[in-house]
Amino acid sequence: MASPSNDDVSLLIGGKVHSQWTAYSIDSDLLVPADAWEVRLAKPAGKMPANIVKGAAVEVKVGGETVLVGYVDQVRRRTAKNEKSLMISGRDYAAILRDCSAPIFTAKQVTLDEVIANIVKPLGIRKVRVDTSQAMPSWDKVSVDPGDTAWDALAHAAEGEGLWPWFDPDGTLVVGGPDYNAPPVASLVLREDGTGNNVEWFDEDESIAERYSDVTVLGQAHGTHFGTGKNALKITVKDPSVTVYRPKVHVDHDAPNLAAVEARARKIISDSALQAHTLRASVRGHRTSDGVLWKPGQRVHVLWEEYGIDAVYFMMARRFAGGRPGGTRTTLTLKEDGVWILDAHPHTGRKHRKKADGPLSIITTDSSGGTTVSK
């Protein structure tokens, strides 16, 4: 592992560097919008610098590498007879998308790139990258209704093309998916005789709750002045890994076609599998043995001898933590490789939709000349 000095955490605020914290934590999770960070200082010397205020732009670094770019959310100061402390916390750029309403707009003949720009640029997000090898089709018309958050609108648009949004450490908004072809960055080893061990502990959580042996989706599309309605759309997808008969029936009230119905069924199964099995690991320091900072999206080889686990896992989340006592540690949240699957789904819905449907109204024309209205 890298030397402890390479794991020192510092905040760059207003051109000044602040470090030497009593305790800190820095989270990053592909499925949770707005990665959070927090630093604490016991018995701070003197008053807090004037540039550390709520809303201040911040760059969080580990060693000399940036791991998060965002803003200060909260500052808490405490002074008592025998106590003096300072706590600063915040989130990355996704925070403004999660907290604030999406800009209201209607656009015609637009691509996903243009829709993303319309959603995020008014809120100050300038660096955007769409990672996909597939050509993005044009949408005939896109509308964002009042009241929905920018993150909901963004995620909804990305999911419509089988993608997902997150922020890179440098503040770039990435819309893409997992890379299961990337080589593992490290091996996590826990043998009973201690040979080569570099893991403090493994913690595995397996559950059959909300797992389904087969999922049947019944779809229908309501007729509008854009096109006729559709009914009797039905598909069943089985999950052979669930040996107990646990059927699930889901009704998709506005499915445009059978492909969308099948995608919905696959998504229900993949989402349940993703939630049902989690492996966590604790390691010292914040870097791999090659000096690379741990980061969600990496693949790692896991060798847990006691339970016969010898496989590659996908990292969904990690938490950097440190302070006195205990030193620097990283908690890794791992999922089985290849389980997180992003299927394109148009998220159709009625005009008077339920809140869980989506903020985007999308109108596209298919190859036969028919028209689909999506919500």
C-alpha positions as CSV (number, residue, x, y, z in Angstrom):
1,M,0.0,0.0,0.0
2,A,1.0,3.6,-0.5
3,S,2.6,5.5,2.3
4,P,0.2,7.3,4.7
5,S,1.3,10.8,3.5
6,N,-0.3,9.9,0.1
7,D,-3.6,9.6,1.9
8,D,-3.7,13.0,3.6
9,V,-7.1,14.7,3.0
10,S,-7.2,18.4,2.2
11,L,-9.9,20.9,1.1
12,L,-9.1,23.6,-1.5
13,I,-11.5,26.5,-0.8
14,G,-11.0,30.0,-2.3
15,G,-7.4,29.2,-3.3
16,K,-6.4,28.1,0.2
17,V,-5.6,24.6,1.3
18,H,-7.1,23.3,4.6
19,S,-5.9,19.9,6.1
20,Q,-4.8,18.1,9.3
21,W,-8.4,17.0,10.2
22,T,-9.2,15.1,13.4
23,A,-11.6,12.9,11.4
24,Y,-13.1,12.7,7.9
25,S,-15.3,10.7,5.6
26,I,-15.7,10.9,1.8
27,D,-18.4,8.8,0.1
28,S,-18.9,7.9,-3.5
29,D,-21.7,5.6,-4.8
30,L,-22.8,5.1,-8.4
31,L,-26.4,4.6,-7.4
32,V,-26.7,7.6,-5.0
33,P,-26.8,11.1,-6.4
34,A,-24.6,13.6,-4.7
35,D,-21.4,12.1,-3.2
36,A,-21.0,13.4,0.4
37,W,-18.0,14.4,2.4
38,E,-17.4,15.6,6.0
39,V,-14.4,16.8,7.9
40,R,-14.0,17.4,11.7
41,L,-11.5,19.3,13.7
42,A,-11.3,19.2,17.5
43,K,-9.7,22.1,19.3
44,P,-9.1,24.2,16.2
45,A,-6.5,26.9,16.6
46,G,-8.0,30.4,16.2
47,K,-11.1,31.3,14.3
48,M,-12.4,29.6,11.3
49,P,-11.0,31.1,8.0
50,A,-13.5,33.6,6.5
51,N,-13.5,31.8,3.1
52,I,-15.1,28.6,4.6
53,V,-18.8,29.4,4.3
54,K,-21.9,27.6,3.2
55,G,-22.1,27.5,-0.6
56,A,-18.3,27.9,-1.1
57,A,-16.8,26.0,-4.0
58,V,-14.6,23.1,-2.8
59,E,-12.1,20.6,-4.2
60,V,-11.5,17.6,-2.0
61,K,-8.1,16.0,-2.4
62,V,-6.5,12.8,-1.2
63,G,-2.8,13.3,-1.4
64,G,-2.4,15.4,-4.5
65,E,-5.3,13.8,-6.4
66,T,-8.8,15.3,-6.6
67,V,-11.6,12.9,-5.5
68,L,-14.5,15.2,-5.5
69,V,-15.5,18.7,-6.7
70,G,-18.6,20.4,-5.2
71,Y,-19.7,22.9,-2.6
72,V,-19.8,23.4,1.2
73,D,-23.3,22.5,2.4
74,Q,-23.0,23.1,6.1
75,V,-20.6,24.6,8.6
76,R,-21.0,23.8,12.3
77,R,-19.0,25.5,15.1
78,R,-19.1,24.7,18.8
79,T,-17.4,26.4,21.7
80,A,-17.8,25.3,25.3
81,K,-15.8,25.5,28.5
82,N,-13.9,22.3,27.8
83,E,-14.7,21.8,24.2
84,K,-14.1,23.5,20.8
85,S,-14.9,21.9,17.5
86,L,-15.5,22.6,13.8
87,M,-17.4,20.4,11.3
88,I,-17.7,21.1,7.6
89,S,-19.7,19.0,5.2
90,G,-20.8,19.1,1.6
91,R,-21.6,17.2,-1.6
92,D,-20.4,17.1,-5.2
93,Y,-22.0,18.9,-8.2
94,A,-24.9,16.4,-8.3
95,A,-26.2,18.1,-5.2
96,I,-27.7,21.0,-7.1
97,L,-29.3,18.6,-9.6
98,R,-30.8,16.6,-6.7
99,D,-32.0,19.6,-4.7
100,C,-33.3,21.9,-7.5
101,S,-36.1,21.7,-10.0
102,A,-35.4,20.9,-13.6
103,P,-35.5,23.8,-16.0
104,I,-38.8,23.8,-17.9
105,F,-38.4,23.5,-21.6
106,T,-39.7,22.0,-24.8
107,A,-37.4,21.0,-27.6
108,K,-37.9,19.3,-31.0
109,Q,-35.6,17.0,-33.0
110,V,-33.0,16.7,-30.2
111,T,-30.5,14.0,-29.2
112,L,-29.7,12.8,-25.7
113,D,-26.6,15.1,-25.6
114,E,-28.8,18.1,-26.2
115,V,-31.5,17.1,-23.7
116,I,-28.8,16.7,-21.0
117,A,-27.3,20.1,-21.8
118,N,-30.8,21.7,-21.5
119,I,-31.2,20.1,-18.1
120,V,-27.8,20.7,-16.5
121,K,-26.2,23.8,-18.0
122,P,-28.7,26.3,-16.6
123,L,-27.7,24.9,-13.2
124,G,-24.0,25.5,-13.8
125,I,-22.8,22.0,-15.0
126,R,-20.5,22.7,-17.9
127,K,-18.4,19.5,-18.3
128,V,-20.5,16.6,-19.7
129,R,-19.4,13.4,-21.3
130,V,-21.7,10.7,-22.8
131,D,-19.9,7.3,-22.8
132,T,-21.6,5.0,-25.3
133,S,-20.5,3.2,-28.5
134,Q,-24.1,3.3,-29.8
135,A,-25.5,6.1,-32.0
136,M,-28.1,8.1,-30.1
137,P,-31.4,8.5,-32.0
138,S,-33.2,11.8,-32.2
139,W,-36.3,12.4,-30.2
140,D,-39.0,14.3,-32.2
141,K,-40.1,16.3,-29.1
142,V,-39.1,16.5,-25.5
143,S,-40.8,18.4,-22.7
144,V,-39.9,18.8,-19.0
145,D,-42.9,19.6,-16.7
146,P,-42.7,21.8,-13.6
147,G,-41.9,20.4,-10.2
148,D,-39.5,17.6,-10.9
149,T,-35.9,17.7,-9.9
150,A,-33.1,18.1,-12.4
151,W,-31.6,14.8,-11.3
152,D,-34.9,12.9,-11.9
153,A,-35.1,14.4,-15.4
154,L,-31.5,13.6,-16.1
155,A,-31.7,10.0,-14.9
156,H,-35.0,9.5,-16.7
157,A,-33.5,10.7,-20.0
158,A,-30.4,8.5,-19.5
159,E,-32.4,5.4,-18.7
160,G,-34.4,5.9,-21.8
161,E,-31.2,5.0,-23.8
162,G,-29.9,2.3,-21.3
163,L,-27.4,4.6,-19.6
164,W,-26.9,6.1,-16.1
165,P,-25.5,9.4,-14.8
166,W,-22.7,10.0,-12.2
167,F,-19.9,12.6,-11.6
168,D,-16.2,11.9,-12.1
169,P,-13.8,13.2,-9.4
170,D,-12.9,16.2,-11.5
171,G,-16.5,17.3,-11.7
172,T,-17.4,15.9,-15.1
173,L,-20.9,14.7,-15.5
174,V,-20.7,11.2,-17.1
175,V,-23.6,9.5,-18.7
176,G,-22.7,5.9,-19.4
177,G,-22.7,2.4,-18.0
178,P,-20.4,-0.2,-16.3
179,D,-17.3,-1.5,-18.1
180,Y,-17.2,-5.2,-17.4
181,N,-14.2,-5.6,-19.7
182,A,-11.9,-3.4,-17.6
183,P,-9.1,-5.5,-15.8
184,P,-9.3,-5.8,-12.0
185,V,-7.3,-3.1,-10.3
186,A,-6.4,-5.2,-7.2
187,S,-6.9,-8.5,-5.3
188,L,-8.6,-8.5,-1.9
189,V,-7.3,-11.5,0.0
190,L,-8.4,-13.1,3.3
191,R,-7.0,-16.5,3.9
192,E,-7.3,-18.4,7.1
193,D,-3.6,-18.9,7.6
194,G,-3.0,-15.1,7.0
195,T,-0.8,-15.6,3.9
196,G,-1.0,-12.5,1.7
197,N,-4.0,-11.0,3.6
198,N,-4.7,-7.4,2.9
199,V,-8.3,-7.1,4.1
200,E,-9.3,-6.3,7.6
201,W,-12.8,-7.9,7.2
202,F,-15.4,-9.1,4.7
203,D,-19.1,-8.6,5.3
204,E,-21.5,-10.4,3.1
205,D,-25.3,-9.8,2.9
206,E,-27.5,-12.2,1.0
207,S,-31.3,-12.0,0.9
208,I,-34.2,-13.6,-0.9
209,A,-36.5,-10.7,0.0
210,E,-38.0,-9.1,-3.2
211,R,-36.2,-11.8,-5.4
212,Y,-38.4,-13.3,-8.0
213,S,-38.2,-16.7,-9.9
214,D,-40.2,-15.2,-12.8
215,V,-41.5,-11.8,-13.6
216,T,-44.5,-11.3,-15.9
217,V,-45.1,-7.8,-17.2
218,L,-48.5,-6.9,-18.7
219,G,-48.3,-3.9,-20.9
220,Q,-50.8,-1.6,-22.6
221,A,-50.5,1.8,-24.2
222,H,-53.3,4.3,-24.0
223,G,-54.5,5.8,-27.2
224,T,-53.9,9.5,-27.8
225,H,-54.3,11.9,-30.7
226,F,-50.7,10.8,-31.6
227,G,-51.6,7.1,-32.1
228,T,-53.9,4.2,-31.3
229,G,-53.8,2.3,-28.1
230,K,-52.2,-1.1,-27.6
231,N,-53.1,-4.0,-25.3
232,A,-52.4,-7.6,-24.6
233,L,-48.7,-7.0,-24.4
234,K,-47.3,-9.7,-22.2
235,I,-43.8,-11.2,-21.5
236,T,-42.4,-13.5,-18.8
237,V,-38.7,-13.5,-17.9
238,K,-37.4,-16.2,-15.5
239,D,-34.5,-16.0,-13.1
240,P,-32.9,-19.5,-12.8
241,S,-30.8,-18.4,-9.8
242,V,-34.0,-18.2,-7.7
243,T,-34.9,-21.9,-7.0
244,V,-38.0,-21.1,-4.9
245,Y,-41.2,-20.3,-6.8
246,R,-41.6,-16.6,-6.3
247,P,-43.7,-15.1,-9.1
248,K,-44.1,-11.3,-9.7
249,V,-46.7,-9.6,-12.0
250,H,-46.1,-6.0,-12.9
251,V,-48.5,-3.9,-14.9
252,D,-46.9,-1.3,-17.3
253,H,-49.9,1.0,-18.1
254,D,-48.2,2.7,-21.0
255,A,-45.8,0.4,-22.7
256,P,-45.2,1.4,-26.4
257,N,-44.2,-2.1,-27.6
258,L,-43.3,-5.7,-26.6
259,A,-39.6,-4.8,-26.5
260,A,-40.3,-2.2,-23.8
261,V,-42.3,-4.7,-21.8
262,E,-39.4,-7.3,-22.0
263,A,-36.9,-4.6,-20.9
264,R,-39.1,-3.8,-17.9
265,A,-39.2,-7.4,-16.9
266,R,-35.4,-7.8,-17.2
267,K,-34.9,-4.6,-15.2
268,I,-37.1,-5.8,-12.3
269,I,-35.1,-9.1,-12.2
270,S,-31.7,-7.4,-12.5
271,D,-32.5,-4.7,-9.9
272,S,-33.7,-7.4,-7.4
273,A,-30.5,-9.4,-8.0
274,L,-28.4,-6.3,-7.5
275,Q,-30.1,-5.5,-4.1
276,A,-30.0,-9.2,-2.9
277,H,-26.3,-9.7,-2.6
278,T,-23.7,-7.2,-1.3
279,L,-20.1,-7.9,-0.3
280,R,-18.3,-5.2,1.8
281,A,-14.6,-5.1,2.6
282,S,-12.4,-2.9,4.8
283,V,-8.8,-2.2,3.8
284,R,-6.2,0.1,5.3
285,G,-5.3,3.3,3.4
286,H,-7.1,4.7,0.4
287,R,-5.2,3.0,-2.4
288,T,-4.6,-0.3,-4.1
289,S,-1.2,-1.9,-3.9
290,D,-0.3,-0.1,-7.1
291,G,-1.0,3.3,-5.6
292,V,-4.3,3.8,-7.4
293,L,-7.1,5.5,-5.4
294,W,-10.2,3.3,-4.9
295,K,-13.1,4.4,-7.1
296,P,-16.6,3.1,-7.9
297,G,-16.7,1.4,-11.3
298,Q,-13.5,-0.5,-10.7
299,R,-13.4,-4.3,-10.8
300,V,-11.5,-6.2,-8.1
301,H,-10.6,-9.9,-7.6
302,V,-11.9,-11.3,-4.3
303,L,-10.3,-14.3,-2.5
304,W,-12.2,-15.2,0.7
305,E,-11.0,-18.6,1.5
306,E,-13.3,-19.4,4.4
307,Y,-16.4,-19.3,2.1
308,G,-14.8,-20.4,-1.1
309,I,-15.2,-17.1,-2.9
310,D,-12.7,-16.6,-5.7
311,A,-14.2,-14.3,-8.2
312,V,-14.2,-10.8,-9.8
313,Y,-16.6,-8.2,-8.3
314,F,-17.7,-4.8,-9.4
315,M,-17.3,-1.9,-7.0
316,M,-20.5,0.1,-6.6
317,A,-19.4,2.4,-3.8
318,R,-16.5,3.3,-1.5
319,R,-16.0,5.3,1.6
320,F,-12.7,6.9,2.6
321,A,-12.5,7.5,6.4
322,G,-9.8,8.5,8.8
323,G,-8.9,10.1,12.1
324,R,-7.5,9.4,15.5
325,P,-7.4,6.7,16.5
326,G,-7.6,4.1,13.8
327,G,-5.8,5.7,10.9
328,T,-7.0,5.7,7.3
329,R,-9.4,3.1,6.0
330,T,-11.5,2.5,3.0
331,T,-14.8,0.5,2.9
332,L,-15.6,-1.0,-0.4
333,T,-19.1,-2.0,-1.5
334,L,-19.0,-4.8,-4.1
335,K,-21.6,-6.4,-6.3
336,E,-21.3,-9.6,-8.4
337,D,-19.7,-8.8,-11.7
338,G,-22.2,-8.2,-14.5
339,V,-25.3,-8.0,-12.4
340,W,-25.8,-4.2,-12.7
341,I,-27.5,-4.1,-16.1
342,L,-28.9,-0.9,-17.8
343,D,-31.7,-1.7,-20.2
344,A,-33.1,1.1,-22.4
345,H,-36.7,1.8,-21.4
346,P,-38.8,4.7,-22.6
347,H,-40.6,5.2,-19.3
348,T,-44.0,5.6,-20.8
349,G,-46.8,7.1,-18.7
350,R,-50.1,8.9,-18.9
351,K,-50.4,12.7,-18.9
352,H,-51.7,12.6,-15.3
353,R,-48.9,10.3,-14.2
354,K,-48.1,9.0,-10.8
355,K,-45.1,10.7,-9.2
356,A,-43.0,7.6,-9.6
357,D,-43.2,7.8,-13.4
358,G,-40.9,10.4,-14.8
359,P,-40.6,14.1,-15.5
360,L,-39.8,13.8,-19.2
361,S,-42.5,13.8,-22.0
362,I,-40.9,12.3,-25.1
363,I,-42.5,12.0,-28.5
364,T,-40.7,9.8,-31.1
365,T,-41.6,8.5,-34.5
366,D,-40.8,4.8,-35.2
367,S,-39.7,3.4,-38.6
368,S,-43.2,2.5,-39.6
369,G,-44.3,6.1,-39.2
370,G,-46.2,5.5,-36.0
371,T,-45.9,7.8,-33.0
372,T,-45.1,7.0,-29.4
373,V,-45.7,9.4,-26.5
374,S,-43.5,8.7,-23.5
375,K,-43.6,10.1,-20.0
